[in-house]
């Protein structure tokens, strides 16, 4: 395998806020990676926790190359917390995961393998089992997950179609090739993505104007990382679990809509226009933005044939 540059191959960037138990699950999964501990570091961006998050961090500091950054609690600011972590990162790659994401033992190795093949400009969307289900379904998912044995847990989840990545039906429609879709950035959810650190910095990292409301700051970064010669690829061999935790989906949906309007005002493309117009029609965001775009394009072409 070609050796990536910088002090570490990978900097795992994890934002967190008062979720020490979930952070424990995530950090434990990093202990079980097949790559050497010397190949990656972990940089935690704490968004102002006042629980025992730092105690969890201290337990893992002797076991991982772990850095901890903290910012005062001034409301929901995961993008800014990530930026602070990025500026402390010494890895060739940034692997963005959320607190509560549990990685398969080969996950970091798969991200390294993709980028070491010469995909310098390109970014990756990893595969996430068990994401974003209702409360009753979350209880069933938890019964299949042992947070301290992610590989076995993923084997169990993979046997149930409803627990595959929530985007899997869309991925399947495109033969799991998203890099040439008109809006590949639509899938750039930073619960599990990777990109070359220098490219993330070059495009401006996360936009702090999304602070205060949930969502879309990752899609904005994905949009910028997919311009020009850059592409976003799906890497199904990089697997992880989203450990269920309660959230107010309706509130998030409305906050996401406000942030989405900012995204469209910022970039003002036909794709972002469709996203804004169709967002509220789906239960959580738009079910398949790329299909909508492609249908609209095809209809426009037919008018001129």
Phi and psi in degrees as a GROMACS rama.xvg file:
@    title "Ramachandran Plot"
@    xaxis  label "Phi"
@    yaxis  label "Psi"
@TYPE xy
-61.5146  136.467  UNK-2
-83.0697  126.909  UNK-3
-76.249  159.408  UNK-4
-88.7078  -169.008  UNK-5
74.8895  175.659  UNK-6
-63.8423  -40.2045  UNK-7
-123.521  154.628  UNK-8
-66.4703  -40.8353  UNK-9
-136.601  138.192  UNK-10
-110.338  115.314  UNK-11
-85.8162  114.541  UNK-12
-99.7878  120.793  UNK-13
-128.753  110.289  UNK-14
-81.3905  148.493  UNK-15
-151.338  155.878  UNK-16
-156.275  107.548  UNK-17
52.1426  43.6701  UNK-18
-134.45  58.2762  UNK-19
-63.6663  -36.4335  UNK-20
-65.3824  -44.355  UNK-21
-64.9097  -38.9888  UNK-22
-61.4409  -39.0846  UNK-23
-59.9038  -43.6535  UNK-24
-60.936  -45.3464  UNK-25
-63.9652  -48.2641  UNK-26
-64.8889  -36.645  UNK-27
-62.5485  -37.8125  UNK-28
-67.2179  -25.6422  UNK-29
-73.8406  -26.2165  UNK-30
-66.4227  -26.8522  UNK-31
-95.0728  14.167  UNK-32
-70.0503  146.983  UNK-33
-73.6652  -21.3204  UNK-34
-80.3491  157.883  UNK-35
-63.4627  147.37  UNK-36
-61.0767  -23.3537  UNK-37
-74.881  -11.0231  UNK-38
-88.119  -13.0523  UNK-39
-145.299  158.117  UNK-40
-123.942  165.971  UNK-41
-123.038  128.563  UNK-42
-123.361  114.739  UNK-43
-95.8713  128.749  UNK-44
-106.33  97.694  UNK-45
-83.5677  123.549  UNK-46
-90.0526  28.7424  UNK-47
104.553  30.0546  UNK-48
-59.874  144.661  UNK-49
-125.935  19.5803  UNK-50
-96.8391  -150.952  UNK-51
-94.961  27.8237  UNK-52
-53.6046  -46.3392  UNK-53
-66.0932  -30.9634  UNK-54
-64.5629  -38.9476  UNK-55
-63.9353  -44.6162  UNK-56
-57.1005  -46.0075  UNK-57
-62.613  -32.568  UNK-58
-65.6858  -32.0162  UNK-59
-94.1529  -13.2154  UNK-60
-59.9117  -36.1154  UNK-61
-73.7351  -12.7526  UNK-62
-103.328  -20.7321  UNK-63
-133.98  159.377  UNK-64
-77.5569  92.9633  UNK-65
-122.737  127.93  UNK-66
-114.603  149.655  UNK-67
-129.299  121.675  UNK-68
-115.558  147.574  UNK-69
-134.576  139.918  UNK-70
-130.442  148.371  UNK-71
-59.7672  143.622  UNK-72
-71.0703  104.934  UNK-73
-124.38  35.5006  UNK-74
98.1817  -174.868  UNK-75
-70.9207  108.995  UNK-76
-140.695  55.7369  UNK-77
-65.9788  -33.5518  UNK-78
-63.3617  -44.8614  UNK-79
-66.0015  -37.5453  UNK-80
-63.2604  -40.0716  UNK-81
-64.8287  -42.0609  UNK-82
-59.3265  -41.8431  UNK-83
-63.1444  -38.9031  UNK-84
-67.2836  -41.9481  UNK-85
-58.7828  -41.8711  UNK-86
-69.5057  -13.2293  UNK-87
-102.771  2.37412  UNK-88
-81.181  144.967  UNK-89
-124.013  20.6406  UNK-90
-98.5382  151.198  UNK-91
-63.4457  -37.5942  UNK-92
-111.727  148.986  UNK-93
-102.713  122.477  UNK-94
-104.431  107.642  UNK-95
-88.8893  121.74  UNK-96
-135.037  157.578  UNK-97
-90.7794  159.148  UNK-98
-64.13  126.041  UNK-99
102.249  -4.20025  UNK-100
-83.5872  129.221  UNK-101
-113.54  118.806  UNK-102
-89.6237  138.627  UNK-103
-60.0697  152.885  UNK-104
-62.765  -22.8264  UNK-105
-99.8344  7.23735  UNK-106
-60.8896  -52.6192  UNK-107
-63.41  -39.3901  UNK-108
-59.8436  -37.2583  UNK-109
-68.8329  -39.492  UNK-110
-64.5399  -42.4108  UNK-111
-61.8906  -44.4767  UNK-112
-58.5846  -45.2587  UNK-113
-61.4438  -51.0992  UNK-114
-72.2759  -30.0212  UNK-115
-70.3663  -15.0477  UNK-116
-77.3949  2.67219  UNK-117
103.75  12.1853  UNK-118
-86.0708  60.7787  UNK-119
-65.4262  -43.0465  UNK-120
-81.8832  -13.9588  UNK-121
-96.8249  157.212  UNK-122
-118.187  168.17  UNK-123
-129.952  139.333  UNK-124
-106.478  121.056  UNK-125
-85.8121  170.013  UNK-126
-94.6369  135.25  UNK-127
-128.111  113.666  UNK-128
-82.0582  144.231  UNK-129
76.7001  20.6864  UNK-130
-83.7827  135.226  UNK-131
61.2747  64.2135  UNK-132
-114.549  168.389  UNK-133
-73.4422  173.256  UNK-134
-61.3881  -43.506  UNK-135
-64.0766  -40.9452  UNK-136
-67.1912  -35.4668  UNK-137
-62.3383  -34.6599  UNK-138
-63.3294  -42.9025  UNK-139
-66.7927  -40.1901  UNK-140
-61.6133  -44.3678  UNK-141
-59.1123  -32.3656  UNK-142
-67.2297  -20.0501  UNK-143
-95.6579  -11.4084  UNK-144
-105.393  125.092  UNK-145
-104.749  106.156  UNK-146
-61.2085  -15.4689  UNK-147
-100.686  4.72058  UNK-148
-138.037  73.2798  UNK-149
-63.8989  -37.1246  UNK-150
-63.2207  -46.2888  UNK-151
-64.1757  -39.9392  UNK-152
-64.0493  -40.4414  UNK-153
-65.6321  -38.3595  UNK-154
-58.8909  -40.8073  UNK-155
-67.3856  -46.6204  UNK-156
-64.7819  -34.9516  UNK-157
-65.0148  -18.1099  UNK-158
-81.527  -7.84007  UNK-159
-117.767  113.994  UNK-160
-57.6026  -35.0799  UNK-161
-71.4676  -11.6722  UNK-162
-106.634  5.636  UNK-163
-66.666  171.365  UNK-164
-49.5834  132.32  UNK-165
-58.5048  -20.21  UNK-166
-94.1648  3.65868  UNK-167
-61.0739  -39.4488  UNK-168
-62.7969  -36.4013  UNK-169
-69.1393  -44.6523  UNK-170
-57.5307  -44.6767  UNK-171
-60.6176  -38.5813  UNK-172
-58.9825  -31.1168  UNK-173
-105.298  21.1294  UNK-174
56.1  32.7945  UNK-175
59.844  28.2646  UNK-176
-120.667  106.155  UNK-177
-107.723  -6.22217  UNK-178
-65.678  -23.6148  UNK-179
-107.499  10.1238  UNK-180
-71.2557  155.272  UNK-181
-66.8311  -20.8672  UNK-182
-140.421  62.3896  UNK-183
-62.5787  -25.415  UNK-184
-62.2424  -19.2734  UNK-185
-59.3581  -24.7525  UNK-186
-98.8463  3.15654  UNK-187
-83.4929  73.6016  UNK-188
-93.3541  119.935  UNK-189
-78.5159  19.0224  UNK-190
-68.9109  -20.2935  UNK-191
-169.066  90.8119  UNK-192
-146.686  163.077  UNK-193
-141.477  153.518  UNK-194
-158.337  156.921  UNK-195
-66.6579  128.755  UNK-196
-55.5729  -43.3551  UNK-197
-64.4073  -32.1184  UNK-198
-70.9062  -39.9879  UNK-199
-60.0706  -44.3063  UNK-200
-68.0994  -40.6297  UNK-201
-59.83  -39.0473  UNK-202
-86.0564  -0.271461  UNK-203
104.676  7.53255  UNK-204
57.8233  -149.24  UNK-205
-85.8378  140.077  UNK-206
-80.8396  116.734  UNK-207
-67.3714  -11.9351  UNK-208
-68.7221  -10.5063  UNK-209
-85.9246  -9.91029  UNK-210
-55.5287  143.552  UNK-211
100.612  -19.9237  UNK-212
-134.528  150.136  UNK-213
-74.2189  139.256  UNK-214
93.0768  161.139  UNK-215
80.0765  -22.4064  UNK-216
-61.2423  -29.6202  UNK-217
-75.402  -37.4888  UNK-218
-64.1037  -37.6207  UNK-219
-59.5208  -46.8218  UNK-220
-63.017  -42.576  UNK-221
-60.6918  -39.1321  UNK-222
-57.9365  -48.5778  UNK-223
-68.914  -31.4935  UNK-224
-77.9454  -7.3616  UNK-225
-111.225  13.4343  UNK-226
-89.582  156.796  UNK-227
64.6737  -130.276  UNK-228
-83.0848  -4.47533  UNK-229
-77.5996  145.245  UNK-230
-134.988  161.912  UNK-231
-115.279  123.24  UNK-232
-106.938  150.37  UNK-233
-92.5978  131.425  UNK-234
-121.903  91.4454  UNK-235
-70.9063  -18.5425  UNK-236
-78.5682  -12.8024  UNK-237
-92.5536  102.604  UNK-238
-112.774  147.664  UNK-239
-153.857  167.336  UNK-240
-117.476  136.538  UNK-241
-94.0127  106.042  UNK-242
-71.3936  126.902  UNK-243
-61.6988  138.978  UNK-244
-151.912  142.725  UNK-245
-63.4382  148.348  UNK-246
-160.182  154.871  UNK-247
-87.7595  97.8328  UNK-248
-68.668  -35.7657  UNK-249
-66.8207  -42.1342  UNK-250
-63.061  -42.4862  UNK-251
-63.7091  -38.2502  UNK-252
-60.2158  -44.4021  UNK-253
-71.1067  -38.457  UNK-254
-64.3213  -39.9154  UNK-255
-61.8156  -36.989  UNK-256
-64.1305  -42.423  UNK-257
-63.0274  -42.0585  UNK-258
-68.3325  -33.2963  UNK-259
-65.8728  -36.6706  UNK-260
-62.5829  -35.7123  UNK-261
-66.965  -41.3985  UNK-262
-56.8682  -46.0935  UNK-263
-66.8899  -41.764  UNK-264
-61.7437  -33.0876  UNK-265
-73.3076  -45.8136  UNK-266
-103.177  -31.8907  UNK-267
48.5056  59.417  UNK-268
-111.895  163.153  UNK-269
-57.2404  -34.6477  UNK-270
-68.697  -44.2231  UNK-271
-69.0621  -30.4977  UNK-272
-63.7386  -45.9487  UNK-273
-61.922  -41.5882  UNK-274
-58.2876  -48.0197  UNK-275
-62.3316  -44.2995  UNK-276
-66.4492  -33.6323  UNK-277
-101.241  -9.93729  UNK-278
-54.257  -48.4341  UNK-279
-76.6403  -7.65292  UNK-280
-74.5126  -24.5402  UNK-281
-97.5027  160.577  UNK-282
-65.5488  -40.4946  UNK-283
-137.625  97.7918  UNK-284
70.3131  -162.099  UNK-285
-93.238  133.726  UNK-286
-63.7638  -40.7344  UNK-287
-154.02  88.0296  UNK-288
-60.7045  -41.6637  UNK-289
-65.0414  -39.4949  UNK-290
-62.7678  -41.8515  UNK-291
-61.8888  -43.1375  UNK-292
-63.9414  -46.242  UNK-293
-64.3123  -38.9488  UNK-294
-64.9861  -41.9641  UNK-295
-63.1616  -41.0039  UNK-296
-64.4491  -44.4028  UNK-297
-62.9811  -40.6816  UNK-298
-64.0847  -39.9608  UNK-299
-65.8273  -39.3145  UNK-300
-64.3662  -41.642  UNK-301
-61.8955  -30.0008  UNK-302
-64.4685  -26.495  UNK-303
-102.578  1.36869  UNK-304
